[in-house]
Amino acid sequence: MQNPEGKTQSLKEQSVWLLTAKLIGFAFSFALPLLIVRYLSLKDVGHYREAFQVISNAVIILPLGFSMSAYYFLARETDRRGSAILNILLFNFVVGGLACLALFIFPQAIGNIFRSDELTALAPAIGIVIWIWIFSTFLETVAIANSEAKAATCFIVLASFSKTLLMGSAVFAFATVEAFIYAALIQGVIQTFILLGYLHSRFPGFWRDFDSALFREQMKYSVPFGLTAILWIAQHDIHNYFVGYKFSSAEFAIYTYGCFQVPLIAMLSESVSSVLIPHMNTLQQTGDGDEMIRLTARAMQKLAFFYFPIYIFLMITSYTFVTTLFTRDYAQSVPIFMINLTLLPFGILITDPVVRSFKELGRYLLLIRVLILTALMSVLYFGLDHFGLVGMITVAVAAILIEKLASETMVIRKLGIGRRHLPLLKNVGKTAVISLIAGFVTYIFYFYTHEFIHEFGRQFAERVFSTTSIRKMNFTGGTLVLLVSGLIFAPIYLMAANFWGVMEEEEKKSVIKILSRFLPKRIVRPATEVKS
């Protein structure tokens, strides 16, 4: 059956619901690493990150994208929707079960990768978590595929909340990696019951309808996407396994938190790409290459408006940012974080919507990924004895940038982009200059005042909250430094962007709406009337 409301929500409405869910989920999950680094030793944090690196990669890779076939077949099948659901559940159950069995028989497989006896002992429990998570994470996918964005939103929020609650409780009560794994196991069991209840209500009797012919169709559809996803994940995550093999668990913790990604950045990019993909497909079918170029340039401008200033601000405040979030035990993560942050401004090069519009580009991209992954693994393998943590992240970032530039070159040639199109990127250039100006002023302020502000924040925490905890005082001081630095950077950037005509009316209204919550209207209104 379809959406129980009897109608399909608009694409925009569904996108809003899903983005809201991700934002709420981010708010819940963001607190978890902040707790973990404060209650576990560096070594235990390393074991935690190693275990969940394996779990997260296995949950994505092993199903080969079979769950994603729900997006295609639920929309096109009428009589075989239950069969499509059953096929996915059976496939995920078997694949997860085989992974679990493998870790029971060969528990040393994980321990040998990370050279850790602790992970060898935890391998069977990790296998059970992988099994249950592969099965239960279909919940979000099936709700979206069934055009129930509101239900999917509830599932995402509840999953994030329960995960944070269970894992947080494990931190406070036990503060061991084993406790985290059992918390993840309980989370998966809860989500499994919710999944089965949802499927029973939406697809009654689905368990009676196994269809082998449909199963083969789903395999043909999903495997190519699954293989492409494996290459993408391998390219982005393989360096973590080399680091885990060469370095200690404590150093692995330093490295992984240096690779910390700002989640909201990824959400913004995904939102823009998801909106562009259907438009690009339509324009490609009508042969309107000029409009494809124009839309791509506008998307780059919108991403640059956020990415460039965030990049500059985080580069300036990187030490304070990392040590405030993860404590000063992770000060060595700062250079790794700064190198990894280099990917951010290149994030405006969105090629996926165009590549998906031309089948031949997809094949070229697949070949490029195979070549880059092969080269990356070769460099990491032969350079393993020579690279430190900074060297490892430099190689990993270089590989991603090479793929981005190669993909962008393909798109440029395919669409025939030339010098005549450079004016379309005028605002991107302006945004870069404005970000640098705001960054320069903020850097001067930060350089001369951050120690004073940090010490003021420490004393404030000590007196007001009556605490003698060095970590709590450092957190308060660091937060104050970031807040004051942001209050210097943001107004300069926004006023310059408005003056130079970089901000569009929709963006101005969004900024006004936010500012109006904190400032009197008589201050906000005149500032927004400045004309370029």
Secondary structure as GFF3:
##gff-version 3
##sequence-region A 1 532
A	DSSP	alpha_helix	11	39	.	.	.	ID=ss1
A	DSSP	alpha_helix	42	61	.	.	.	ID=ss2
A	DSSP	three_ten_helix	66	68	.	.	.	ID=ss3
A	DSSP	alpha_helix	69	76	.	.	.	ID=ss4
A	DSSP	alpha_helix	81	105	.	.	.	ID=ss5
A	DSSP	alpha_helix	108	114	.	.	.	ID=ss6
A	DSSP	alpha_helix	117	136	.	.	.	ID=ss7
A	DSSP	alpha_helix	138	145	.	.	.	ID=ss8
A	DSSP	alpha_helix	149	173	.	.	.	ID=ss9
A	DSSP	alpha_helix	177	202	.	.	.	ID=ss10
A	DSSP	three_ten_helix	206	208	.	.	.	ID=ss11
A	DSSP	alpha_helix	212	246	.	.	.	ID=ss12
A	DSSP	alpha_helix	249	258	.	.	.	ID=ss13
A	DSSP	alpha_helix	263	286	.	.	.	ID=ss14
A	DSSP	alpha_helix	289	316	.	.	.	ID=ss15
A	DSSP	alpha_helix	318	326	.	.	.	ID=ss16
A	DSSP	three_ten_helix	328	330	.	.	.	ID=ss17
A	DSSP	alpha_helix	333	340	.	.	.	ID=ss18
A	DSSP	three_ten_helix	341	343	.	.	.	ID=ss19
A	DSSP	three_ten_helix	345	348	.	.	.	ID=ss20
A	DSSP	alpha_helix	352	355	.	.	.	ID=ss21
A	DSSP	alpha_helix	359	382	.	.	.	ID=ss22
A	DSSP	alpha_helix	389	415	.	.	.	ID=ss23
A	DSSP	three_ten_helix	419	425	.	.	.	ID=ss24
A	DSSP	alpha_helix	426	464	.	.	.	ID=ss25
A	DSSP	alpha_helix	470	499	.	.	.	ID=ss26
A	DSSP	alpha_helix	505	515	.	.	.	ID=ss27
A	DSSP	alpha_helix	521	527	.	.	.	ID=ss28
###
